[in-house]
Amino acid sequence: MELPAAISQGKTEEEALANIKDAIQLVLDYLEEKAGTKKPGKKLVEVIV
């Protein structure tokens, strides 16, 4: 799955990885809110990156 909206950078590889994890989480939170997972037939699936 691609998340074109999840874009980040960092001065070091470690910083870049931490920043992209944050960016991915923000996109997933937005998509969850937009999808309305509280509706019948919808469920939240946690993905750990």
C-alpha positions as CSV (number, residue, x, y, z in Angstrom):
1,M,0.0,0.0,0.0
2,E,1.3,3.4,-0.9
3,L,0.7,6.5,1.2
4,P,1.6,9.4,-1.1
5,A,0.7,11.9,1.6
6,A,3.2,10.4,4.0
7,I,6.4,12.4,3.2
8,S,9.2,13.1,5.6
9,Q,13.0,13.6,5.9
10,G,15.7,13.8,8.6
11,K,19.3,14.7,9.2
12,T,20.1,11.1,10.0
13,E,18.7,7.7,8.9
14,E,17.3,7.3,12.4
15,E,15.6,10.7,12.4
16,A,14.2,10.1,9.0
17,L,12.7,6.8,10.0
18,A,11.2,8.3,13.2
19,N,9.8,11.2,11.1
20,I,8.2,8.9,8.5
21,K,6.6,6.7,11.2
22,D,5.0,9.9,12.6
23,A,3.9,11.0,9.1
24,I,2.4,7.5,8.4
25,Q,0.5,7.6,11.7
26,L,-0.9,11.0,10.9
27,V,-2.1,9.8,7.5
28,L,-3.6,6.6,8.9
29,D,-5.4,8.6,11.7
30,Y,-6.8,10.9,9.1
31,L,-8.0,8.0,6.9
32,E,-9.5,6.3,9.9
33,E,-11.5,9.4,10.8
34,K,-12.5,9.9,7.2
35,A,-13.7,6.3,6.9
36,G,-15.8,6.5,10.0
37,T,-14.7,3.2,11.5
38,K,-17.5,3.5,14.1
39,K,-20.0,2.7,11.3
40,P,-21.4,-0.9,11.1
41,G,-19.3,-3.2,9.0
42,K,-16.1,-1.2,9.6
43,K,-13.3,-2.2,11.8
44,L,-10.0,-0.8,12.8
45,V,-6.9,-2.8,12.1
46,E,-3.6,-1.7,13.8
47,V,-0.5,-1.8,11.6
48,I,2.9,-1.5,13.4
49,V,5.6,-0.1,11.2
